[in-house]
Amino acid sequence: MSKKITKDMTFRDVMDKDKDAAEKLADKGLFCGGCPMAAFETLENGAKAHGVDVDELLEELNDEKK
């Protein structure tokens, strides 16, 4: 990935950028692939709405786990 995934990106943008994102999101309980809000909701807002730590999610999406 050339540009990092950020919390202000929409779920659709994230899934378009990373072919593995839908699976990573689903592992966190975020089943965004079929959700009509995926094109509009930011990663930060969706994570907060579903009780997911956005910073931890970003680490995983950007493969920054230590």
N, CA, C, O and CB atoms as a CASP TS submission, in Angstrom:
PFRMAT TS
TARGET T0000
AUTHOR 0000-0000-0000
METHOD Language model
MODEL 1
PARENT N/A
ATOM      1  N   MET     1       0.843  -1.178   0.000  1.00  0.00           N
ATOM      2  CA  MET     1       0.000   0.000   0.000  1.00  0.00           C
ATOM      3  C   MET     1       0.884   1.236   0.000  1.00  0.00           C
ATOM      4  O   MET     1       1.820   1.344   0.793  1.00  0.00           O
ATOM      5  CB  MET     1      -0.957   0.001   1.214  1.00  0.00           C
ATOM      6  N   SER     2       0.585   2.148  -0.880  1.00  0.00           N
ATOM      7  CA  SER     2       1.398   3.345  -0.967  1.00  0.00           C
ATOM      8  C   SER     2       1.021   4.366   0.099  1.00  0.00           C
ATOM      9  O   SER     2       1.902   4.963   0.718  1.00  0.00           O
ATOM     10  CB  SER     2       1.269   3.959  -2.340  1.00  0.00           C
ATOM     11  N   LYS     3      -0.253   4.573   0.319  1.00  0.00           N
ATOM     12  CA  LYS     3      -0.719   5.538   1.309  1.00  0.00           C
ATOM     13  C   LYS     3      -1.393   4.783   2.444  1.00  0.00           C
ATOM     14  O   LYS     3      -2.132   3.822   2.230  1.00  0.00           O
ATOM     15  CB  LYS     3      -1.693   6.574   0.674  1.00  0.00           C
ATOM     16  N   LYS     4      -1.118   5.243   3.644  1.00  0.00           N
ATOM     17  CA  LYS     4      -1.714   4.589   4.803  1.00  0.00           C
ATOM     18  C   LYS     4      -3.220   4.818   4.852  1.00  0.00           C
ATOM     19  O   LYS     4      -3.739   5.826   4.373  1.00  0.00           O
ATOM     20  CB  LYS     4      -1.067   5.094   6.088  1.00  0.00           C
ATOM     21  N   ILE     5      -3.883   3.864   5.435  1.00  0.00           N
ATOM     22  CA  ILE     5      -5.309   4.000   5.711  1.00  0.00           C
ATOM     23  C   ILE     5      -5.438   4.905   6.929  1.00  0.00           C
ATOM     24  O   ILE     5      -4.720   4.745   7.916  1.00  0.00           O
ATOM     25  CB  ILE     5      -6.000   2.596   5.952  1.00  0.00           C
ATOM     26  N   THR     6      -6.361   5.858   6.847  1.00  0.00           N
ATOM     27  CA  THR     6      -6.553   6.817   7.929  1.00  0.00           C
ATOM     28  C   THR     6      -7.982   6.751   8.444  1.00  0.00           C
ATOM     29  O   THR     6      -8.873   6.223   7.778  1.00  0.00           O
ATOM     30  CB  THR     6      -6.220   8.240   7.458  1.00  0.00           C
ATOM     31  N   LYS     7      -8.189   7.291   9.634  1.00  0.00           N
ATOM     32  CA  LYS     7      -9.503   7.213  10.270  1.00  0.00           C
ATOM     33  C   LYS     7     -10.556   8.069   9.587  1.00  0.00           C
ATOM     34  O   LYS     7     -11.746   7.886   9.843  1.00  0.00           O
ATOM     35  CB  LYS     7      -9.394   7.620  11.702  1.00  0.00           C
ATOM     36  N   ASP     8     -10.155   8.997   8.726  1.00  0.00           N
ATOM     37  CA  ASP     8     -11.135   9.837   8.036  1.00  0.00           C
ATOM     38  C   ASP     8     -11.561   9.274   6.683  1.00  0.00           C
ATOM     39  O   ASP     8     -12.370   9.884   5.984  1.00  0.00           O
ATOM     40  CB  ASP     8     -10.573  11.221   7.845  1.00  0.00           C
ATOM     41  N   MET     9     -11.021   8.116   6.311  1.00  0.00           N
ATOM     42  CA  MET     9     -11.427   7.458   5.062  1.00  0.00           C
ATOM     43  C   MET     9     -12.757   6.741   5.281  1.00  0.00           C
ATOM     44  O   MET     9     -13.048   6.281   6.385  1.00  0.00           O
ATOM     45  CB  MET     9     -10.333   6.451   4.575  1.00  0.00           C
ATOM     46  N   THR    10     -13.559   6.649   4.223  1.00  0.00           N
ATOM     47  CA  THR    10     -14.798   5.882   4.334  1.00  0.00           C
ATOM     48  C   THR    10     -14.466   4.387   4.283  1.00  0.00           C
ATOM     49  O   THR    10     -13.404   3.981   3.812  1.00  0.00           O
ATOM     50  CB  THR    10     -15.800   6.269   3.198  1.00  0.00           C
ATOM     51  N   PHE    11     -15.393   3.600   4.776  1.00  0.00           N
ATOM     52  CA  PHE    11     -15.196   2.150   4.718  1.00  0.00           C
ATOM     53  C   PHE    11     -15.022   1.689   3.273  1.00  0.00           C
ATOM     54  O   PHE    11     -14.196   0.820   2.995  1.00  0.00           O
ATOM     55  CB  PHE    11     -16.384   1.415   5.372  1.00  0.00           C
ATOM     56  N   ARG    12     -15.788   2.263   2.358  1.00  0.00           N
ATOM     57  CA  ARG    12     -15.674   1.887   0.947  1.00  0.00           C
ATOM     58  C   ARG    12     -14.267   2.188   0.433  1.00  0.00           C
ATOM     59  O   ARG    12     -13.673   1.363  -0.263  1.00  0.00           O
ATOM     60  CB  ARG    12     -16.731   2.634   0.096  1.00  0.00           C
ATOM     61  N   ASP    13     -13.724   3.372   0.772  1.00  0.00           N
ATOM     62  CA  ASP    13     -12.370   3.728   0.348  1.00  0.00           C
ATOM     63  C   ASP    13     -11.346   2.741   0.892  1.00  0.00           C
ATOM     64  O   ASP    13     -10.416   2.340   0.193  1.00  0.00           O
ATOM     65  CB  ASP    13     -12.023   5.147   0.803  1.00  0.00           C
ATOM     66  N   VAL    14     -11.531   2.358   2.146  1.00  0.00           N
ATOM     67  CA  VAL    14     -10.612   1.403   2.773  1.00  0.00           C
ATOM     68  C   VAL    14     -10.672   0.063   2.048  1.00  0.00           C
ATOM     69  O   VAL    14      -9.636  -0.529   1.743  1.00  0.00           O
ATOM     70  CB  VAL    14     -10.950   1.219   4.272  1.00  0.00           C
ATOM     71  N   MET    15     -11.877  -0.413   1.773  1.00  0.00           N
ATOM     72  CA  MET    15     -12.021  -1.714   1.102  1.00  0.00           C
ATOM     73  C   MET    15     -11.545  -1.657  -0.345  1.00  0.00           C
ATOM     74  O   MET    15     -11.057  -2.656  -0.872  1.00  0.00           O
ATOM     75  CB  MET    15     -13.480  -2.175   1.147  1.00  0.00           C
ATOM     76  N   ASP    16     -11.681  -0.502  -0.994  1.00  0.00           N
ATOM     77  CA  ASP    16     -11.156  -0.351  -2.352  1.00  0.00           C
ATOM     78  C   ASP    16      -9.633  -0.339  -2.353  1.00  0.00           C
ATOM     79  O   ASP    16      -9.009  -0.811  -3.302  1.00  0.00           O
ATOM     80  CB  ASP    16     -11.691   0.932  -2.994  1.00  0.00           C
ATOM     81  N   LYS    17      -9.042   0.190  -1.312  1.00  0.00           N
ATOM     82  CA  LYS    17      -7.591   0.331  -1.213  1.00  0.00           C
ATOM     83  C   LYS    17      -6.901  -0.984  -0.842  1.00  0.00           C
ATOM     84  O   LYS    17      -5.808  -1.278  -1.328  1.00  0.00           O
ATOM     85  CB  LYS    17      -7.246   1.396  -0.187  1.00  0.00           C
ATOM     86  N   ASP    18      -7.545  -1.767   0.017  1.00  0.00           N
ATOM     87  CA  ASP    18      -6.933  -2.990   0.543  1.00  0.00           C
ATOM     88  C   ASP    18      -7.878  -4.167   0.333  1.00  0.00           C
ATOM     89  O   ASP    18      -8.948  -4.228   0.940  1.00  0.00           O
ATOM     90  CB  ASP    18      -6.584  -2.834   2.048  1.00  0.00           C
ATOM     91  N   LYS    19      -7.485  -5.088  -0.519  1.00  0.00           N
ATOM     92  CA  LYS    19      -8.350  -6.226  -0.843  1.00  0.00           C
ATOM     93  C   LYS    19      -8.636  -7.117   0.367  1.00  0.00           C
ATOM     94  O   LYS    19      -9.609  -7.870   0.354  1.00  0.00           O
ATOM     95  CB  LYS    19      -7.715  -7.055  -1.941  1.00  0.00           C
ATOM     96  N   ASP    20      -7.816  -7.045   1.400  1.00  0.00           N
ATOM     97  CA  ASP    20      -8.015  -7.853   2.602  1.00  0.00           C
ATOM     98  C   ASP    20      -8.770  -7.104   3.703  1.00  0.00           C
ATOM     99  O   ASP    20      -9.019  -7.664   4.770  1.00  0.00           O
ATOM    100  CB  ASP    20      -6.677  -8.315   3.132  1.00  0.00           C
ATOM    101  N   ALA    21      -9.131  -5.858   3.456  1.00  0.00           N
ATOM    102  CA  ALA    21      -9.747  -5.027   4.496  1.00  0.00           C
ATOM    103  C   ALA    21     -11.080  -5.589   4.977  1.00  0.00           C
ATOM    104  O   ALA    21     -11.348  -5.574   6.179  1.00  0.00           O
ATOM    105  CB  ALA    21      -9.950  -3.616   3.979  1.00  0.00           C
ATOM    106  N   ALA    22     -11.913  -6.078   4.080  1.00  0.00           N
ATOM    107  CA  ALA    22     -13.230  -6.581   4.484  1.00  0.00           C
ATOM    108  C   ALA    22     -13.087  -7.704   5.509  1.00  0.00           C
ATOM    109  O   ALA    22     -13.842  -7.762   6.479  1.00  0.00           O
ATOM    110  CB  ALA    22     -14.019  -7.081   3.255  1.00  0.00           C
ATOM    111  N   GLU    23     -12.128  -8.584   5.296  1.00  0.00           N
ATOM    112  CA  GLU    23     -11.900  -9.685   6.243  1.00  0.00           C
ATOM    113  C   GLU    23     -11.367  -9.155   7.572  1.00  0.00           C
ATOM    114  O   GLU    23     -11.792  -9.600   8.638  1.00  0.00           O
ATOM    115  CB  GLU    23     -10.912 -10.715   5.651  1.00  0.00           C
ATOM    116  N   LYS    24     -10.438  -8.205   7.507  1.00  0.00           N
ATOM    117  CA  LYS    24      -9.887  -7.614   8.733  1.00  0.00           C
ATOM    118  C   LYS    24     -10.976  -6.889   9.516  1.00  0.00           C
ATOM    119  O   LYS    24     -11.022  -6.972  10.744  1.00  0.00           O
ATOM    120  CB  LYS    24      -8.737  -6.639   8.398  1.00  0.00           C
ATOM    121  N   LEU    25     -11.850  -6.181   8.811  1.00  0.00           N
ATOM    122  CA  LEU    25     -12.952  -5.474   9.464  1.00  0.00           C
ATOM    123  C   LEU    25     -13.930  -6.464  10.090  1.00  0.00           C
ATOM    124  O   LEU    25     -14.395  -6.262  11.212  1.00  0.00           O
ATOM    125  CB  LEU    25     -13.683  -4.566   8.456  1.00  0.00           C
ATOM    126  N   ALA    26     -14.239  -7.534   9.360  1.00  0.00           N
ATOM    127  CA  ALA    26     -15.166  -8.547   9.867  1.00  0.00           C
ATOM    128  C   ALA    26     -14.614  -9.210  11.126  1.00  0.00           C
ATOM    129  O   ALA    26     -15.375  -9.538  12.037  1.00  0.00           O
ATOM    130  CB  ALA    26     -15.444  -9.607   8.791  1.00  0.00           C
ATOM    131  N   ASP    27     -13.304  -9.409  11.183  1.00  0.00           N
ATOM    132  CA  ASP    27     -12.686  -9.988  12.378  1.00  0.00           C
ATOM    133  C   ASP    27     -12.927  -9.124  13.613  1.00  0.00           C
ATOM    134  O   ASP    27     -12.899  -9.620  14.739  1.00  0.00           O
ATOM    135  CB  ASP    27     -11.187 -10.172  12.159  1.00  0.00           C
ATOM    136  N   LYS    28     -13.163  -7.842  13.399  1.00  0.00           N
ATOM    137  CA  LYS    28     -13.434  -6.898  14.495  1.00  0.00           C
ATOM    138  C   LYS    28     -14.935  -6.701  14.710  1.00  0.00           C
ATOM    139  O   LYS    28     -15.343  -5.893  15.544  1.00  0.00           O
ATOM    140  CB  LYS    28     -12.768  -5.543  14.206  1.00  0.00           C
ATOM    141  N   GLY    29     -15.755  -7.438  13.959  1.00  0.00           N
ATOM    142  CA  GLY    29     -17.203  -7.307  14.093  1.00  0.00           C
ATOM    143  C   GLY    29     -17.806  -6.225  13.220  1.00  0.00           C
ATOM    144  O   GLY    29     -18.965  -5.854  13.400  1.00  0.00           O
ATOM    145  N   LEU    30     -17.033  -5.717  12.279  1.00  0.00           N
ATOM    146  CA  LEU    30     -17.505  -4.679  11.362  1.00  0.00           C
ATOM    147  C   LEU    30     -17.765  -5.325  10.002  1.00  0.00           C
ATOM    148  O   LEU    30     -16.838  -5.545   9.222  1.00  0.00           O
ATOM    149  CB  LEU    30     -16.464  -3.504  11.241  1.00  0.00           C
ATOM    150  N   PHE    31     -19.011  -5.622   9.730  1.00  0.00           N
ATOM    151  CA  PHE    31     -19.388  -6.302   8.489  1.00  0.00           C
ATOM    152  C   PHE    31     -19.844  -5.258   7.474  1.00  0.00           C
ATOM    153  O   PHE    31     -21.037  -5.100   7.213  1.00  0.00           O
ATOM    154  CB  PHE    31     -20.513  -7.358   8.743  1.00  0.00           C
ATOM    155  N   CYS    32     -18.879  -4.559   6.914  1.00  0.00           N
ATOM    156  CA  CYS    32     -19.143  -3.366   6.101  1.00  0.00           C
ATOM    157  C   CYS    32     -19.349  -3.658   4.624  1.00  0.00           C
ATOM    158  O   CYS    32     -19.872  -2.812   3.899  1.00  0.00           O
ATOM    159  CB  CYS    32     -18.016  -2.401   6.250  1.00  0.00           C
ATOM    160  N   GLY    33     -18.954  -4.816   4.172  1.00  0.00           N
ATOM    161  CA  GLY    33     -19.025  -5.125   2.753  1.00  0.00           C
ATOM    162  C   GLY    33     -20.390  -4.921   2.132  1.00  0.00           C
ATOM    163  O   GLY    33     -20.482  -4.416   1.013  1.00  0.00           O
ATOM    164  N   GLY    34     -21.442  -5.294   2.816  1.00  0.00           N
ATOM    165  CA  GLY    34     -22.781  -5.170   2.260  1.00  0.00           C
ATOM    166  C   GLY    34     -23.582  -4.018   2.831  1.00  0.00           C
ATOM    167  O   GLY    34     -24.772  -3.886   2.545  1.00  0.00           O
ATOM    168  N   CYS    35     -22.948  -3.191   3.627  1.00  0.00           N
ATOM    169  CA  CYS    35     -23.662  -2.097   4.288  1.00  0.00           C
ATOM    170  C   CYS    35     -23.748  -0.870   3.379  1.00  0.00           C
ATOM    171  O   CYS    35     -22.731  -0.428   2.844  1.00  0.00           O
ATOM    172  CB  CYS    35     -22.970  -1.727   5.611  1.00  0.00           C
ATOM    173  N   PRO    36     -24.946  -0.319   3.201  1.00  0.00           N
ATOM    174  CA  PRO    36     -25.082   0.870   2.354  1.00  0.00           C
ATOM    175  C   PRO    36     -24.365   2.091   2.930  1.00  0.00           C
ATOM    176  O   PRO    36     -24.069   3.028   2.190  1.00  0.00           O
ATOM    177  CB  PRO    36     -26.549   1.194   2.156  1.00  0.00           C
ATOM    178  N   MET    37     -24.083   2.101   4.215  1.00  0.00           N
ATOM    179  CA  MET    37     -23.377   3.234   4.825  1.00  0.00           C
ATOM    180  C   MET    37     -21.880   3.208   4.547  1.00  0.00           C
ATOM    181  O   MET    37     -21.189   4.190   4.818  1.00  0.00           O
ATOM    182  CB  MET    37     -23.610   3.246   6.322  1.00  0.00           C
ATOM    183  N   ALA    38     -21.368   2.111   4.014  1.00  0.00           N
ATOM    184  CA  ALA    38     -19.932   1.977   3.780  1.00  0.00           C
ATOM    185  C   ALA    38     -19.377   3.075   2.879  1.00  0.00           C
ATOM    186  O   ALA    38     -18.211   3.449   3.004  1.00  0.00           O
ATOM    187  CB  ALA    38     -19.635   0.627   3.171  1.00  0.00           C
ATOM    188  N   ALA    39     -20.193   3.588   1.986  1.00  0.00           N
ATOM    189  CA  ALA    39     -19.731   4.634   1.072  1.00  0.00           C
ATOM    190  C   ALA    39     -19.692   6.002   1.735  1.00  0.00           C
ATOM    191  O   ALA    39     -19.099   6.934   1.190  1.00  0.00           O
ATOM    192  CB  ALA    39     -20.624   4.689  -0.149  1.00  0.00           C
ATOM    193  N   PHE    40     -20.310   6.139   2.898  1.00  0.00           N
ATOM    194  CA  PHE    40     -20.440   7.454   3.526  1.00  0.00           C
ATOM    195  C   PHE    40     -19.807   7.552   4.912  1.00  0.00           C
ATOM    196  O   PHE    40     -19.344   8.622   5.307  1.00  0.00           O
ATOM    197  CB  PHE    40     -21.881   7.811   3.626  1.00  0.00           C
ATOM    198  N   GLU    41     -19.786   6.452   5.644  1.00  0.00           N
ATOM    199  CA  GLU    41     -19.323   6.483   7.029  1.00  0.00           C
ATOM    200  C   GLU    41     -17.807   6.360   7.107  1.00  0.00           C
ATOM    201  O   GLU    41     -17.206   5.523   6.434  1.00  0.00           O
ATOM    202  CB  GLU    41     -19.981   5.363   7.835  1.00  0.00           C
ATOM    203  N   THR    42     -17.195   7.205   7.936  1.00  0.00           N
ATOM    204  CA  THR    42     -15.748   7.123   8.098  1.00  0.00           C
ATOM    205  C   THR    42     -15.392   5.955   9.007  1.00  0.00           C
ATOM    206  O   THR    42     -16.207   5.471   9.793  1.00  0.00           O
ATOM    207  CB  THR    42     -15.187   8.441   8.666  1.00  0.00           C
ATOM    208  N   LEU    43     -14.170   5.532   8.873  1.00  0.00           N
ATOM    209  CA  LEU    43     -13.662   4.450   9.705  1.00  0.00           C
ATOM    210  C   LEU    43     -13.787   4.820  11.185  1.00  0.00           C
ATOM    211  O   LEU    43     -14.167   3.984  12.005  1.00  0.00           O
ATOM    212  CB  LEU    43     -12.194   4.135   9.347  1.00  0.00           C
ATOM    213  N   GLU    44     -13.470   6.060  11.521  1.00  0.00           N
ATOM    214  CA  GLU    44     -13.550   6.504  12.909  1.00  0.00           C
ATOM    215  C   GLU    44     -14.985   6.448  13.432  1.00  0.00           C
ATOM    216  O   GLU    44     -15.223   5.920  14.518  1.00  0.00           O
ATOM    217  CB  GLU    44     -13.000   7.922  13.040  1.00  0.00           C
ATOM    218  N   ASN    45     -15.928   6.979  12.684  1.00  0.00           N
ATOM    219  CA  ASN    45     -17.321   6.992  13.138  1.00  0.00           C
ATOM    220  C   ASN    45     -17.891   5.585  13.259  1.00  0.00           C
ATOM    221  O   ASN    45     -18.583   5.273  14.228  1.00  0.00           O
ATOM    222  CB  ASN    45     -18.176   7.812  12.184  1.00  0.00           C
ATOM    223  N   GLY    46     -17.605   4.744  12.284  1.00  0.00           N
ATOM    224  CA  GLY    46     -18.103   3.371  12.326  1.00  0.00           C
ATOM    225  C   GLY    46     -17.508   2.579  13.472  1.00  0.00           C
ATOM    226  O   GLY    46     -18.208   1.822  14.144  1.00  0.00           O
ATOM    227  N   ALA    47     -16.212   2.755  13.694  1.00  0.00           N
ATOM    228  CA  ALA    47     -15.556   2.052  14.794  1.00  0.00           C
ATOM    229  C   ALA    47     -16.159   2.478  16.130  1.00  0.00           C
ATOM    230  O   ALA    47     -16.456   1.639  16.981  1.00  0.00           O
ATOM    231  CB  ALA    47     -14.037   2.321  14.781  1.00  0.00           C
ATOM    232  N   LYS    48     -16.338   3.784  16.308  1.00  0.00           N
ATOM    233  CA  LYS    48     -16.936   4.281  17.556  1.00  0.00           C
ATOM    234  C   LYS    48     -18.349   3.734  17.740  1.00  0.00           C
ATOM    235  O   LYS    48     -18.718   3.323  18.840  1.00  0.00           O
ATOM    236  CB  LYS    48     -16.962   5.823  17.565  1.00  0.00           C
ATOM    237  N   ALA    49     -19.131   3.729  16.674  1.00  0.00           N
ATOM    238  CA  ALA    49     -20.517   3.261  16.751  1.00  0.00           C
ATOM    239  C   ALA    49     -20.607   1.789  17.138  1.00  0.00           C
ATOM    240  O   ALA    49     -21.597   1.354  17.726  1.00  0.00           O
ATOM    241  CB  ALA    49     -21.216   3.482  15.421  1.00  0.00           C
ATOM    242  N   HIS    50     -19.567   1.025  16.804  1.00  0.00           N
ATOM    243  CA  HIS    50     -19.579  -0.413  17.079  1.00  0.00           C
ATOM    244  C   HIS    50     -18.657  -0.802  18.230  1.00  0.00           C
ATOM    245  O   HIS    50     -18.410  -1.987  18.456  1.00  0.00           O
ATOM    246  CB  HIS    50     -19.182  -1.175  15.837  1.00  0.00           C
ATOM    247  N   GLY    51     -18.144   0.198  18.963  1.00  0.00           N
ATOM    248  CA  GLY    51     -17.318  -0.086  20.133  1.00  0.00           C
ATOM    249  C   GLY    51     -15.955  -0.662  19.820  1.00  0.00           C
ATOM    250  O   GLY    51     -15.410  -1.434  20.609  1.00  0.00           O
ATOM    251  N   VAL    52     -15.397  -0.297  18.674  1.00  0.00           N
ATOM    252  CA  VAL    52     -14.085  -0.793  18.258  1.00  0.00           C
ATOM    253  C   VAL    52     -13.067   0.333  18.416  1.00  0.00           C
ATOM    254  O   VAL    52     -13.335   1.472  18.032  1.00  0.00           O
ATOM    255  CB  VAL    52     -14.119  -1.315  16.781  1.00  0.00           C
ATOM    256  N   ASP    53     -11.910   0.024  18.975  1.00  0.00           N
ATOM    257  CA  ASP    53     -10.844   1.011  19.130  1.00  0.00           C
ATOM    258  C   ASP    53     -10.272   1.343  17.752  1.00  0.00           C
ATOM    259  O   ASP    53      -9.690   0.482  17.092  1.00  0.00           O
ATOM    260  CB  ASP    53      -9.726   0.483  20.087  1.00  0.00           C
ATOM    261  N   VAL    54     -10.438   2.594  17.323  1.00  0.00           N
ATOM    262  CA  VAL    54     -10.037   2.983  15.969  1.00  0.00           C
ATOM    263  C   VAL    54      -8.524   2.927  15.785  1.00  0.00           C
ATOM    264  O   VAL    54      -8.054   2.592  14.697  1.00  0.00           O
ATOM    265  CB  VAL    54     -10.541   4.386  15.656  1.00  0.00           C
ATOM    266  N   ASP    55      -7.752   3.246  16.822  1.00  0.00           N
ATOM    267  CA  ASP    55      -6.295   3.204  16.688  1.00  0.00           C
ATOM    268  C   ASP    55      -5.797   1.774  16.508  1.00  0.00           C
ATOM    269  O   ASP    55      -4.908   1.515  15.697  1.00  0.00           O
ATOM    270  CB  ASP    55      -5.628   3.840  17.910  1.00  0.00           C
ATOM    271  N   GLU    56      -6.374   0.854  17.266  1.00  0.00           N
ATOM    272  CA  GLU    56      -6.020  -0.561  17.120  1.00  0.00           C
ATOM    273  C   GLU    56      -6.417  -1.067  15.731  1.00  0.00           C
ATOM    274  O   GLU    56      -5.675  -1.817  15.096  1.00  0.00           O
ATOM    275  CB  GLU    56      -6.707  -1.412  18.221  1.00  0.00           C
ATOM    276  N   LEU    57      -7.584  -0.651  15.277  1.00  0.00           N
ATOM    277  CA  LEU    57      -8.057  -1.049  13.953  1.00  0.00           C
ATOM    278  C   LEU    57      -7.121  -0.527  12.867  1.00  0.00           C
ATOM    279  O   LEU    57      -6.795  -1.253  11.928  1.00  0.00           O
ATOM    280  CB  LEU    57      -9.486  -0.535  13.715  1.00  0.00           C
ATOM    281  N   LEU    58      -6.688   0.720  12.988  1.00  0.00           N
ATOM    282  CA  LEU    58      -5.766   1.300  12.006  1.00  0.00           C
ATOM    283  C   LEU    58      -4.436   0.561  11.983  1.00  0.00           C
ATOM    284  O   LEU    58      -3.867   0.338  10.915  1.00  0.00           O
ATOM    285  CB  LEU    58      -5.530   2.777  12.306  1.00  0.00           C
ATOM    286  N   GLU    59      -3.936   0.179  13.160  1.00  0.00           N
ATOM    287  CA  GLU    59      -2.695  -0.594  13.216  1.00  0.00           C
ATOM    288  C   GLU    59      -2.834  -1.887  12.422  1.00  0.00           C
ATOM    289  O   GLU    59      -1.945  -2.264  11.659  1.00  0.00           O
ATOM    290  CB  GLU    59      -2.314  -0.905  14.675  1.00  0.00           C
ATOM    291  N   GLU    60      -3.953  -2.550  12.614  1.00  0.00           N
ATOM    292  CA  GLU    60      -4.164  -3.819  11.918  1.00  0.00           C
ATOM    293  C   GLU    60      -4.334  -3.610  10.411  1.00  0.00           C
ATOM    294  O   GLU    60      -3.755  -4.343   9.610  1.00  0.00           O
ATOM    295  CB  GLU    60      -5.390  -4.538  12.489  1.00  0.00           C
ATOM    296  N   LEU    61      -5.124  -2.616  10.033  1.00  0.00           N
ATOM    297  CA  LEU    61      -5.348  -2.364   8.609  1.00  0.00           C
ATOM    298  C   LEU    61      -4.070  -1.939   7.896  1.00  0.00           C
ATOM    299  O   LEU    61      -3.876  -2.243   6.719  1.00  0.00           O
ATOM    300  CB  LEU    61      -6.416  -1.297   8.427  1.00  0.00           C
ATOM    301  N   ASN    62      -3.204  -1.239   8.610  1.00  0.00           N
ATOM    302  CA  ASN    62      -1.942  -0.789   8.028  1.00  0.00           C
ATOM    303  C   ASN    62      -0.801  -1.758   8.316  1.00  0.00           C
ATOM    304  O   ASN    62       0.363  -1.436   8.077  1.00  0.00           O
ATOM    305  CB  ASN    62      -1.590   0.589   8.554  1.00  0.00           C
ATOM    306  N   ASP    63      -1.128  -2.938   8.825  1.00  0.00           N
ATOM    307  CA  ASP    63      -0.141  -3.980   9.139  1.00  0.00           C
ATOM    308  C   ASP    63       0.977  -3.458  10.026  1.00  0.00           C
ATOM    309  O   ASP    63       2.156  -3.694   9.762  1.00  0.00           O
ATOM    310  CB  ASP    63       0.449  -4.548   7.859  1.00  0.00           C
ATOM    311  N   GLU    64       0.593  -2.742  11.091  1.00  0.00           N
ATOM    312  CA  GLU    64       1.575  -2.164  12.005  1.00  0.00           C
ATOM    313  C   GLU    64       1.601  -2.862  13.351  1.00  0.00           C
ATOM    314  O   GLU    64       2.181  -2.347  14.307  1.00  0.00           O
ATOM    315  CB  GLU    64       1.294  -0.702  12.204  1.00  0.00           C
ATOM    316  N   LYS    65       0.981  -4.027  13.434  1.00  0.00           N
ATOM    317  CA  LYS    65       0.983  -4.759  14.705  1.00  0.00           C
ATOM    318  C   LYS    65       2.415  -5.101  15.082  1.00  0.00           C
ATOM    319  O   LYS    65       3.223  -5.495  14.241  1.00  0.00           O
ATOM    320  CB  LYS    65       0.117  -6.051  14.613  1.00  0.00           C
ATOM    321  N   LYS    66       2.707  -4.942  16.352  1.00  0.00           N
ATOM    322  CA  LYS    66       4.075  -5.200  16.829  1.00  0.00           C
ATOM    323  C   LYS    66       4.204  -6.617  17.318  1.00  0.00           C
ATOM    324  O   LYS    66       5.280  -7.023  17.758  1.00  0.00           O
ATOM    325  CB  LYS    66       4.461  -4.227  17.945  1.00  0.00           C
TER
END
